[in-house]
Structures are given as structure tokens and as C-alpha cells.
Amino acid sequence: MQETNALTTAGANLRALVDIPGAPGWVDMLVLILGLIFATIIINLIITLIGNLISSFKPHKRTVISLVVVVFHVLMWLIFITVCMTVIGVDFVPLLACLGVGGISLGIALKDSIASLMAGITLIVGEVFVIGDVINVAGVEGEVEEITIRYTKLLAGGERIYVPNLSIVNSIVVLKKSVRLPKAQA
């Protein structure tokens, strides 16, 4: 109940910012639309700046950073939509409750996909192996050609083998040859 009152008060404060005393309703709506356009431009500018920063990182780190940018972009839009709904006067507390229940259901349904995603982030950030290394994992040996969020691509005898990152994290990885380490240490 406390949260509902706080959200209602916040919504009233935001509506007061847009409300121009004595102006017709269409002026208030015009101010809201102009605010939305301005916010859209700012969000896209921030995303573009972050995208430009990504290009300076190593290729194998760009994947994780790109994922962070996408999550940031989605969060910015969710905040933006929430503010717009509040200004318009929509009570979104019941909607948030439904989204919470739906999120739990979705999380349970996508448990393996989320685990694979986290395994990919672990492999990329942890740099267990890098592109060019020769590894043996899950009974497969090959040169690492690509590491993505969901799978690692190995090249073995002219064949491309896609190994899910979750199975890599859950098994023993033997580093046969490393491009980072001298031959004596690999």
C-alpha cells in the first residue's frame, strides 16, 4: 500500500511538470510528445557513444560489452515508458505485479538458456581460452575459431564443431596449444 501511494505521488508530481495552467489538454499532450522525442534522442545518443567505445575493446570482449549495451538500452526504454505511463496517469502497479509473476515463469522456463548465457559470459570475461587456442573439451579437440555468448566454434579437421558453452563450463578443458603462452608452458 505504501508503494502505491509513493507511485501515485510520483505520478502526480510528473504530471504537474507537464501540466501548463490554463492551457488546453492538447498543449499538455504536445509538451509530453516533445519530451518523449527529446528523451528518445538522448537515449539513442548515449547508446551511440557506448557503441563507439566498444570498438576500442578486444574483439572477444566486444560480445559481452555488446550484451551490456543491449541490457542498458532495454532498461533505459523501460524507465522511459514507465515515466510516460506515470505522466499520462496510468496506474502500472498491477502491471508490475503481472510482469513479476511472468518473469518468474519465464526464468524457470529459460533456465538452461540463461545458464548457457552466463557460461558464455564466464568464458569470455575469464579468458579461459582465446581464439586460436587448441583445446580438448567434451571429447572434441579443435582450434577455437569463435567464442559467442551461446556456443564456442571449434575447427577440427576441416569441420566446424559448435560446443555449447554450458557443456564447456561443466567439463574439463584441456589446453593443447595456446597463442598466449610459450610452448613450454602450454
Z-matrix of the N, CA and C atoms (Angstrom, degrees):
N
C 1 1.443
C 2 1.521 1 110.36
N 3 1.340 2 115.33 1 -38.98
C 4 1.461 3 120.96 2 178.60
C 5 1.519 4 110.92 3 -60.14
N 6 1.378 5 116.65 4 -43.04
C 7 1.458 6 121.15 5 -179.64
C 8 1.527 7 110.81 6 -63.85
N 9 1.322 8 117.32 7 -39.91
C 10 1.457 9 121.02 8 179.87
C 11 1.523 10 110.19 9 -60.98
N 12 1.327 11 117.08 10 -43.58
C 13 1.459 12 120.39 11 179.20
C 14 1.526 13 110.94 12 -64.44
N 15 1.333 14 117.10 13 -41.12
C 16 1.460 15 120.60 14 179.91
C 17 1.525 16 110.45 15 -64.82
N 18 1.344 17 116.64 16 -41.77
C 19 1.459 18 120.16 17 179.17
C 20 1.519 19 111.47 18 -67.45
N 21 1.324 20 116.70 19 -38.44
C 22 1.464 21 120.34 20 178.39
C 23 1.526 22 110.00 21 -65.17
N 24 1.335 23 117.15 22 -41.96
C 25 1.463 24 121.19 23 177.97
C 26 1.523 25 110.81 24 -64.30
N 27 1.332 26 116.70 25 -43.13
C 28 1.474 27 120.34 26 178.52
C 29 1.524 28 110.30 27 -62.63
N 30 1.324 29 116.54 28 -40.92
C 31 1.461 30 120.49 29 178.32
C 32 1.523 31 111.49 30 -63.41
N 33 1.325 32 116.40 31 -40.97
C 34 1.469 33 119.93 32 178.61
C 35 1.520 34 110.76 33 -65.15
N 36 1.334 35 116.76 34 -39.44
C 37 1.470 36 120.14 35 178.74
C 38 1.521 37 110.76 36 -64.95
N 39 1.337 38 117.18 37 -42.10
C 40 1.463 39 120.26 38 178.94
C 41 1.525 40 111.23 39 -66.38
N 42 1.337 41 116.89 40 -40.03
C 43 1.461 42 119.69 41 178.17
C 44 1.521 43 110.85 42 -64.53
N 45 1.337 44 117.00 43 -33.97
C 46 1.463 45 120.49 44 178.71
C 47 1.524 46 110.93 45 -65.85
N 48 1.327 47 117.97 46 -30.71
C 49 1.461 48 121.15 47 177.26
C 50 1.528 49 111.36 48 -65.74
N 51 1.327 50 115.88 49 -36.84
C 52 1.458 51 120.79 50 -176.87
C 53 1.529 52 111.29 51 -85.02
N 54 1.316 53 116.53 52 -29.86
C 55 1.464 54 121.11 53 -174.84
C 56 1.529 55 111.05 54 -70.48
N 57 1.320 56 115.61 55 122.74
C 58 1.456 57 121.86 56 177.28
C 59 1.528 58 106.71 57 -103.99
N 60 1.341 59 117.89 58 115.94
C 61 1.474 60 120.42 59 -176.31
C 62 1.528 61 111.45 60 -57.96
N 63 1.312 62 116.27 61 132.88
C 64 1.453 63 122.30 62 176.72
C 65 1.516 64 114.33 63 80.62
N 66 1.326 65 118.05 64 -5.66
C 67 1.468 66 120.59 65 -179.36
C 68 1.526 67 109.18 66 -87.91
N 69 1.335 68 116.65 67 148.76
C 70 1.463 69 118.69 68 176.59
C 71 1.533 70 110.36 69 -66.09
N 72 1.321 71 116.34 70 162.83
C 73 1.465 72 122.08 71 -177.68
C 74 1.517 73 113.79 72 -59.19
N 75 1.344 74 116.93 73 -31.27
C 76 1.458 75 119.00 74 -178.59
C 77 1.524 76 111.87 75 -67.78
N 78 1.346 77 117.66 76 -27.61
C 79 1.465 78 120.82 77 177.66
C 80 1.528 79 109.68 78 -68.59
N 81 1.332 80 115.57 79 -42.77
C 82 1.466 81 119.27 80 176.50
C 83 1.526 82 110.48 81 -59.23
N 84 1.323 83 116.21 82 -42.40
C 85 1.458 84 120.21 83 179.87
C 86 1.522 85 110.80 84 -66.78
N 87 1.323 86 117.29 85 -37.23
C 88 1.463 87 121.51 86 177.89
C 89 1.526 88 110.40 87 -63.83
N 90 1.324 89 116.86 88 -42.62
C 91 1.469 90 120.97 89 177.45
C 92 1.529 91 109.79 90 -62.22
N 93 1.321 92 117.07 91 -41.32
C 94 1.463 93 120.94 92 178.13
C 95 1.525 94 110.89 93 -63.22
N 96 1.325 95 117.46 94 -44.70
C 97 1.472 96 121.10 95 -179.75
C 98 1.524 97 110.64 96 -63.89
N 99 1.334 98 117.28 97 -42.36
C 100 1.465 99 119.98 98 177.43
C 101 1.528 100 111.23 99 -63.77
N 102 1.320 101 116.58 100 -37.74
C 103 1.470 102 120.35 101 175.68
C 104 1.513 103 111.91 102 -63.68
N 105 1.341 104 116.02 103 -39.54
C 106 1.465 105 120.40 104 178.15
C 107 1.527 106 110.64 105 -64.85
N 108 1.318 107 116.83 106 -42.34
C 109 1.474 108 120.50 107 178.73
C 110 1.524 109 109.96 108 -63.01
N 111 1.320 110 117.38 109 -43.87
C 112 1.462 111 121.34 110 179.11
C 113 1.526 112 110.65 111 -62.46
N 114 1.326 113 116.83 112 -44.92
C 115 1.470 114 120.60 113 179.52
C 116 1.530 115 110.73 114 -63.14
N 117 1.328 116 117.57 115 -38.67
C 118 1.460 117 121.28 116 177.83
C 119 1.526 118 110.62 117 -61.91
N 120 1.318 119 116.48 118 -43.13
C 121 1.471 120 120.59 119 179.02
C 122 1.528 121 110.22 120 -63.12
N 123 1.316 122 117.48 121 -43.36
C 124 1.472 123 121.65 122 -179.90
C 125 1.530 124 110.38 123 -63.82
N 126 1.337 125 117.36 124 -45.50
C 127 1.468 126 120.79 125 179.88
C 128 1.527 127 110.21 126 -60.29
N 129 1.328 128 117.36 127 -46.74
C 130 1.460 129 120.25 128 -179.96
C 131 1.523 130 111.86 129 -65.54
N 132 1.318 131 118.05 130 -33.89
C 133 1.460 132 121.20 131 176.55
C 134 1.525 133 110.90 132 -64.93
N 135 1.316 134 116.76 133 -44.65
C 136 1.470 135 120.87 134 178.44
C 137 1.524 136 110.46 135 -61.69
N 138 1.341 137 116.91 136 -44.79
C 139 1.466 138 120.67 137 179.79
C 140 1.522 139 110.52 138 -63.34
N 141 1.321 140 118.31 139 -39.77
C 142 1.468 141 121.76 140 178.58
C 143 1.523 142 110.80 141 -64.29
N 144 1.332 143 117.31 142 -43.06
C 145 1.465 144 120.68 143 178.11
C 146 1.524 145 111.30 144 -61.74
N 147 1.313 146 116.80 145 -43.02
C 148 1.465 147 120.29 146 178.50
C 149 1.526 148 109.94 147 -65.08
N 150 1.329 149 116.91 148 -40.20
C 151 1.463 150 120.71 149 177.47
C 152 1.514 151 112.34 150 -61.06
N 153 1.335 152 117.12 151 -38.52
C 154 1.463 153 120.68 152 177.27
C 155 1.523 154 111.52 153 -66.44
N 156 1.335 155 117.10 154 -34.85
C 157 1.459 156 120.22 155 177.58
C 158 1.533 157 111.50 156 -67.79
N 159 1.328 158 116.51 157 -32.63
C 160 1.464 159 120.95 158 -178.22
C 161 1.520 160 111.37 159 -60.88
N 162 1.314 161 116.80 160 -36.23
C 163 1.464 162 120.08 161 -175.50
C 164 1.522 163 112.68 162 -62.41
N 165 1.337 164 117.85 163 -18.89
C 166 1.460 165 120.15 164 179.92
C 167 1.530 166 112.64 165 -85.16
N 168 1.330 167 118.63 166 -7.72
C 169 1.457 168 121.54 167 -179.53
C 170 1.524 169 111.40 168 -86.95
N 171 1.315 170 115.10 169 163.82
C 172 1.466 171 121.21 170 176.33
C 173 1.523 172 108.60 171 -62.18
N 174 1.351 173 116.72 172 148.41
C 175 1.470 174 119.69 173 -176.58
C 176 1.531 175 113.88 174 -56.37
N 177 1.333 176 118.00 175 -39.74
C 178 1.467 177 118.56 176 -177.11
C 179 1.528 178 112.53 177 -73.53
N 180 1.323 179 118.15 178 -18.95
C 181 1.462 180 120.96 179 176.54
C 182 1.526 181 111.52 180 -86.38
N 183 1.329 182 117.15 181 -20.49
C 184 1.473 183 121.10 182 -177.96
C 185 1.525 184 111.38 183 -61.41
N 186 1.316 185 117.16 184 -32.55
C 187 1.467 186 120.46 185 -178.70
C 188 1.515 187 110.72 186 -60.88
N 189 1.316 188 116.70 187 -48.66
C 190 1.462 189 120.53 188 -179.28
C 191 1.529 190 110.09 189 -67.37
N 192 1.319 191 116.47 190 -42.08
C 193 1.461 192 119.66 191 -179.22
C 194 1.530 193 110.17 192 -64.92
N 195 1.329 194 117.01 193 -38.01
C 196 1.467 195 120.30 194 176.62
C 197 1.522 196 110.69 195 -62.25
N 198 1.327 197 116.73 196 -39.41
C 199 1.459 198 120.72 197 177.33
C 200 1.527 199 110.21 198 -62.93
N 201 1.325 200 117.21 199 -42.76
C 202 1.463 201 121.23 200 178.68
C 203 1.527 202 110.02 201 -62.65
N 204 1.332 203 117.03 202 -39.76
C 205 1.465 204 120.66 203 178.82
C 206 1.526 205 110.52 204 -63.38
N 207 1.323 206 117.09 205 -42.57
C 208 1.468 207 120.24 206 179.13
C 209 1.523 208 110.36 207 -63.02
N 210 1.326 209 117.27 208 -44.57
C 211 1.467 210 120.70 209 178.54
C 212 1.530 211 109.78 210 -61.72
N 213 1.332 212 116.80 211 -43.06
C 214 1.467 213 121.10 212 177.89
C 215 1.522 214 110.64 213 -60.95
N 216 1.318 215 116.58 214 -43.38
C 217 1.470 216 122.03 215 179.68
C 218 1.531 217 110.09 216 -60.51
N 219 1.317 218 116.88 217 -46.93
C 220 1.468 219 121.08 218 179.72
C 221 1.525 220 110.51 219 -62.85
N 222 1.333 221 117.26 220 -43.27
C 223 1.461 222 120.02 221 179.19
C 224 1.530 223 111.71 222 -63.41
N 225 1.332 224 116.36 223 -40.72
C 226 1.472 225 119.54 224 177.63
C 227 1.526 226 110.53 225 -60.49
N 228 1.329 227 116.97 226 -44.00
C 229 1.464 228 119.97 227 179.98
C 230 1.525 229 111.57 228 -67.45
N 231 1.331 230 117.76 229 -37.07
C 232 1.468 231 119.91 230 177.87
C 233 1.526 232 110.86 231 -64.02
N 234 1.324 233 116.48 232 -42.86
C 235 1.467 234 119.60 233 177.09
C 236 1.525 235 110.09 234 -63.38
N 237 1.314 236 115.80 235 -42.90
C 238 1.459 237 122.13 236 179.57
C 239 1.534 238 110.65 237 -59.31
N 240 1.320 239 117.08 238 -48.11
C 241 1.465 240 121.66 239 -179.53
C 242 1.525 241 110.57 240 -65.52
N 243 1.337 242 116.89 241 -39.23
C 244 1.459 243 120.55 242 178.52
C 245 1.526 244 111.05 243 -62.12
N 246 1.320 245 116.60 244 -44.13
C 247 1.470 246 120.00 245 178.21
C 248 1.528 247 110.34 246 -62.89
N 249 1.335 248 116.81 247 -43.20
C 250 1.472 249 120.15 248 179.16
C 251 1.523 250 111.37 249 -61.46
N 252 1.319 251 116.44 250 -43.62
C 253 1.467 252 119.62 251 179.42
C 254 1.523 253 110.45 252 -63.46
N 255 1.324 254 116.53 253 -38.25
C 256 1.457 255 120.37 254 179.73
C 257 1.521 256 111.08 255 -66.87
N 258 1.327 257 116.59 256 -42.14
C 259 1.469 258 120.55 257 179.43
C 260 1.516 259 110.44 258 -63.10
N 261 1.308 260 116.84 259 -42.03
C 262 1.461 261 120.62 260 -179.32
C 263 1.525 262 111.02 261 -68.67
N 264 1.331 263 116.11 262 -25.67
C 265 1.455 264 119.72 263 178.20
C 266 1.515 265 113.96 264 105.96
N 267 1.305 266 117.46 265 14.59
C 268 1.462 267 121.47 266 179.07
C 269 1.523 268 108.82 267 -78.17
N 270 1.323 269 116.77 268 130.64
C 271 1.464 270 121.54 269 175.92
C 272 1.520 271 107.75 270 -84.51
N 273 1.315 272 116.79 271 107.97
C 274 1.452 273 119.64 272 -174.29
C 275 1.522 274 113.22 273 -102.79
N 276 1.332 275 119.04 274 10.22
C 277 1.459 276 121.38 275 177.39
C 278 1.532 277 110.83 276 -62.82
N 279 1.347 278 120.16 277 -45.99
C 280 1.468 279 118.93 278 176.78
C 281 1.532 280 112.02 279 -62.95
N 282 1.333 281 116.15 280 -35.11
C 283 1.459 282 120.12 281 177.82
C 284 1.525 283 110.63 282 -63.97
N 285 1.332 284 117.30 283 -42.25
C 286 1.465 285 120.96 284 177.86
C 287 1.522 286 111.28 285 -62.49
N 288 1.330 287 117.03 286 -38.32
C 289 1.467 288 120.42 287 178.42
C 290 1.532 289 110.31 288 -63.53
N 291 1.321 290 116.42 289 -44.11
C 292 1.477 291 120.34 290 177.91
C 293 1.526 292 111.26 291 -63.79
N 294 1.330 293 116.65 292 -41.18
C 295 1.460 294 120.21 293 178.74
C 296 1.528 295 111.43 294 -64.91
N 297 1.314 296 117.10 295 -34.57
C 298 1.466 297 120.76 296 177.35
C 299 1.517 298 111.50 297 -64.00
N 300 1.322 299 116.49 298 -46.75
C 301 1.467 300 120.68 299 178.23
C 302 1.525 301 110.15 300 -65.33
N 303 1.326 302 116.16 301 -41.97
C 304 1.468 303 119.83 302 178.20
C 305 1.520 304 111.60 303 -64.65
N 306 1.325 305 117.59 304 -37.01
C 307 1.462 306 121.59 305 178.40
C 308 1.519 307 112.28 306 -64.23
N 309 1.317 308 116.18 307 -40.24
C 310 1.465 309 119.62 308 177.42
C 311 1.524 310 109.93 309 -64.42
N 312 1.313 311 117.47 310 -44.44
C 313 1.465 312 121.19 311 179.12
C 314 1.523 313 111.11 312 -62.45
N 315 1.308 314 116.09 313 -43.94
C 316 1.454 315 120.92 314 179.27
C 317 1.529 316 111.18 315 -64.79
N 318 1.323 317 116.69 316 -40.19
C 319 1.463 318 121.12 317 178.10
C 320 1.520 319 112.22 318 -61.19
N 321 1.320 320 116.40 319 -41.02
C 322 1.465 321 120.41 320 178.18
C 323 1.525 322 109.96 321 -67.19
N 324 1.328 323 117.05 322 -41.40
C 325 1.463 324 120.74 323 -178.52
C 326 1.530 325 111.67 324 -68.25
N 327 1.322 326 117.38 325 -34.15
C 328 1.463 327 121.17 326 -176.32
C 329 1.531 328 112.96 327 -102.44
N 330 1.323 329 116.57 328 24.64
C 331 1.460 330 121.34 329 -175.94
C 332 1.524 331 112.55 330 -53.87
N 333 1.331 332 117.62 331 -47.67
C 334 1.465 333 120.95 332 -178.14
C 335 1.521 334 112.04 333 -68.58
N 336 1.317 335 117.05 334 -39.18
C 337 1.466 336 119.98 335 178.42
C 338 1.524 337 111.00 336 -64.98
N 339 1.323 338 116.40 337 -40.78
C 340 1.460 339 120.39 338 178.57
C 341 1.529 340 109.93 339 -66.59
N 342 1.338 341 116.94 340 -40.02
C 343 1.466 342 120.49 341 177.54
C 344 1.524 343 110.90 342 -62.94
N 345 1.325 344 116.93 343 -39.93
C 346 1.466 345 120.78 344 177.75
C 347 1.521 346 111.00 345 -66.31
N 348 1.306 347 116.98 346 -39.83
C 349 1.459 348 121.69 347 177.37
C 350 1.526 349 110.70 348 -61.05
N 351 1.320 350 116.58 349 -46.23
C 352 1.464 351 120.60 350 179.39
C 353 1.529 352 110.95 351 -66.61
N 354 1.323 353 117.27 352 -34.32
C 355 1.468 354 120.82 353 176.37
C 356 1.528 355 110.06 354 -64.16
N 357 1.329 356 117.09 355 -41.07
C 358 1.462 357 121.07 356 177.86
C 359 1.515 358 111.97 357 -62.79
N 360 1.312 359 115.97 358 -42.63
C 361 1.465 360 119.69 359 177.95
C 362 1.526 361 109.73 360 -63.60
N 363 1.334 362 116.92 361 -41.20
C 364 1.460 363 120.90 362 178.23
C 365 1.519 364 111.53 363 -60.76
N 366 1.327 365 117.33 364 -43.99
C 367 1.466 366 120.59 365 -179.89
C 368 1.523 367 111.69 366 -66.23
N 369 1.316 368 117.58 367 -41.36
C 370 1.465 369 120.65 368 -176.93
C 371 1.526 370 111.14 369 -71.42
N 372 1.321 371 116.91 370 -47.49
C 373 1.458 372 120.48 371 -177.84
C 374 1.526 373 110.75 372 -71.53
N 375 1.335 374 116.45 373 -41.06
C 376 1.464 375 120.77 374 -178.32
C 377 1.513 376 114.09 375 -73.20
N 378 1.332 377 117.50 376 -17.10
C 379 1.461 378 123.40 377 -178.99
C 380 1.530 379 111.78 378 49.53
N 381 1.329 380 116.18 379 48.92
C 382 1.461 381 121.23 380 176.09
C 383 1.517 382 109.31 381 -58.39
N 384 1.309 383 116.38 382 -43.21
C 385 1.459 384 123.61 383 172.53
C 386 1.518 385 106.99 384 -144.62
N 387 1.319 386 116.26 385 160.89
C 388 1.462 387 120.62 386 -178.39
C 389 1.523 388 108.99 387 -126.87
N 390 1.314 389 116.21 388 171.51
C 391 1.459 390 121.87 389 178.79
C 392 1.527 391 108.63 390 -60.64
N 393 1.321 392 115.44 391 130.36
C 394 1.461 393 121.47 392 -178.53
C 395 1.523 394 112.95 393 104.94
N 396 1.333 395 117.86 394 -20.67
C 397 1.464 396 120.86 395 177.14
C 398 1.522 397 109.92 396 -70.21
N 399 1.318 398 116.63 397 150.84
C 400 1.464 399 121.91 398 172.99
C 401 1.521 400 106.75 399 -105.00
N 402 1.336 401 115.77 400 122.36
C 403 1.464 402 120.55 401 -177.08
C 404 1.522 403 110.59 402 -126.63
N 405 1.324 404 114.28 403 160.42
C 406 1.452 405 122.19 404 172.24
C 407 1.519 406 105.91 405 -123.61
N 408 1.317 407 115.62 406 117.08
C 409 1.459 408 120.43 407 -178.10
C 410 1.524 409 108.78 408 -143.73
N 411 1.306 410 115.91 409 136.93
C 412 1.469 411 122.60 410 177.87
C 413 1.531 412 111.40 411 51.93
N 414 1.332 413 116.72 412 37.90
C 415 1.464 414 120.56 413 178.30
C 416 1.519 415 114.66 414 78.14
N 417 1.315 416 117.74 415 7.87
C 418 1.462 417 122.11 416 -179.04
C 419 1.526 418 108.22 417 -119.01
N 420 1.330 419 115.93 418 132.36
C 421 1.457 420 120.00 419 177.09
C 422 1.521 421 108.68 420 -118.47
N 423 1.335 422 115.29 421 136.61
C 424 1.451 423 118.98 422 178.96
C 425 1.512 424 111.30 423 -177.09
N 426 1.332 425 114.56 424 171.28
C 427 1.458 426 121.00 425 178.61
C 428 1.528 427 108.64 426 -86.14
N 429 1.324 428 116.18 427 133.35
C 430 1.462 429 121.59 428 -179.95
C 431 1.522 430 108.09 429 -70.02
N 432 1.338 431 115.30 430 118.66
C 433 1.454 432 121.35 431 -178.66
C 434 1.532 433 111.61 432 -100.83
N 435 1.336 434 115.30 433 -33.50
C 436 1.465 435 120.06 434 -178.20
C 437 1.521 436 109.09 435 -158.66
N 438 1.340 437 115.75 436 142.13
C 439 1.462 438 121.53 437 174.90
C 440 1.519 439 106.92 438 -122.28
N 441 1.321 440 116.60 439 116.82
C 442 1.464 441 121.13 440 178.72
C 443 1.518 442 109.00 441 -114.04
N 444 1.293 443 115.65 442 -178.01
C 445 1.459 444 120.59 443 179.72
C 446 1.535 445 111.03 444 -67.38
N 447 1.333 446 118.14 445 -35.54
C 448 1.472 447 121.48 446 -175.21
C 449 1.522 448 114.36 447 -96.72
N 450 1.331 449 118.09 448 -33.60
C 451 1.468 450 119.99 449 -174.47
C 452 1.523 451 110.61 450 -148.45
N 453 1.343 452 114.37 451 166.29
C 454 1.454 453 121.76 452 173.19
C 455 1.516 454 107.24 453 -116.84
N 456 1.332 455 116.00 454 131.07
C 457 1.455 456 121.35 455 -178.32
C 458 1.527 457 108.69 456 -97.19
N 459 1.356 458 115.56 457 122.86
C 460 1.463 459 121.75 458 177.76
C 461 1.519 460 109.30 459 -110.49
N 462 1.330 461 115.88 460 147.72
C 463 1.458 462 122.20 461 175.58
C 464 1.520 463 106.71 462 -112.51
N 465 1.334 464 115.96 463 115.87
C 466 1.463 465 120.94 464 -177.50
C 467 1.519 466 109.29 465 -135.78
N 468 1.335 467 116.38 466 113.49
C 469 1.466 468 120.80 467 177.26
C 470 1.517 469 113.00 468 59.08
N 471 1.301 470 118.23 469 38.53
C 472 1.455 471 121.75 470 179.52
C 473 1.521 472 113.78 471 81.76
N 474 1.315 473 118.36 472 -2.67
C 475 1.474 474 122.01 473 178.99
C 476 1.513 475 109.92 474 -104.78
N 477 1.323 476 115.95 475 144.08
C 478 1.463 477 120.95 476 174.01
C 479 1.522 478 107.51 477 -96.30
N 480 1.316 479 114.79 478 127.68
C 481 1.459 480 120.78 479 -179.43
C 482 1.527 481 107.80 480 -119.04
N 483 1.315 482 115.94 481 126.98
C 484 1.455 483 121.99 482 179.62
C 485 1.524 484 108.47 483 -102.20
N 486 1.330 485 115.89 484 115.20
C 487 1.460 486 121.23 485 -178.83
C 488 1.527 487 107.82 486 -109.13
N 489 1.339 488 118.01 487 122.39
C 490 1.472 489 119.62 488 178.06
C 491 1.529 490 110.48 489 -60.73
N 492 1.315 491 116.27 490 137.38
C 493 1.457 492 120.52 491 -177.63
C 494 1.519 493 113.06 492 -62.14
N 495 1.325 494 116.93 493 -30.39
C 496 1.452 495 120.31 494 178.59
C 497 1.516 496 110.85 495 -62.15
N 498 1.346 497 117.17 496 -40.44
C 499 1.463 498 118.96 497 178.99
C 500 1.528 499 111.06 498 -71.32
N 501 1.337 500 117.97 499 -27.98
C 502 1.466 501 120.48 500 176.63
C 503 1.525 502 110.27 501 -69.08
N 504 1.322 503 116.18 502 -45.19
C 505 1.465 504 120.21 503 -178.88
C 506 1.520 505 111.06 504 -65.87
N 507 1.332 506 117.29 505 -31.88
C 508 1.461 507 121.20 506 -177.90
C 509 1.523 508 113.94 507 -89.78
N 510 1.335 509 118.88 508 6.03
C 511 1.459 510 120.36 509 179.48
C 512 1.526 511 110.16 510 -130.88
N 513 1.317 512 114.76 511 175.07
C 514 1.458 513 120.89 512 179.50
C 515 1.522 514 108.86 513 -83.42
N 516 1.319 515 116.07 514 130.89
C 517 1.459 516 122.02 515 178.81
C 518 1.520 517 107.66 516 -108.22
N 519 1.348 518 116.19 517 125.03
C 520 1.457 519 121.30 518 176.91
C 521 1.522 520 107.48 519 -104.97
N 522 1.323 521 115.68 520 120.11
C 523 1.458 522 121.66 521 179.20
C 524 1.527 523 107.65 522 -87.82
N 525 1.338 524 116.07 523 104.72
C 526 1.466 525 121.59 524 -177.07
C 527 1.524 526 111.87 525 -79.84
N 528 1.331 527 116.61 526 -42.64
C 529 1.463 528 121.64 527 -179.49
C 530 1.525 529 107.86 528 -147.53
N 531 1.325 530 115.08 529 132.12
C 532 1.458 531 119.14 530 -178.49
C 533 1.524 532 110.28 531 -117.96
N 534 1.317 533 115.04 532 139.95
C 535 1.464 534 119.16 533 176.27
C 536 1.522 535 110.98 534 -80.91
N 537 1.329 536 117.24 535 -13.68
C 538 1.465 537 121.26 536 -178.42
C 539 1.521 538 113.31 537 -94.10
N 540 1.330 539 116.48 538 -29.58
C 541 1.466 540 120.59 539 -175.09
C 542 1.510 541 111.80 540 -103.85
N 543 1.349 542 118.03 541 146.92
C 544 1.472 543 119.57 542 173.56
C 545 1.519 544 110.17 543 -62.07
N 546 1.320 545 117.67 544 158.25
C 547 1.472 546 122.28 545 -175.00
C 548 1.517 547 112.27 546 -57.81
N 549 1.301 548 118.70 547 -35.09
C 550 1.460 549 121.04 548 -178.18
C 551 1.510 550 112.21 549 -65.98
N 552 1.337 551 117.82 550 -28.67
C 553 1.477 552 120.77 551 -176.50
C 554 1.511 553 112.90 552 -94.22
N 555 1.323 554 119.75 553 -15.73
C 556 1.460 555 121.11 554 -175.45
C 557 1.505 556 111.15 555 -76.19
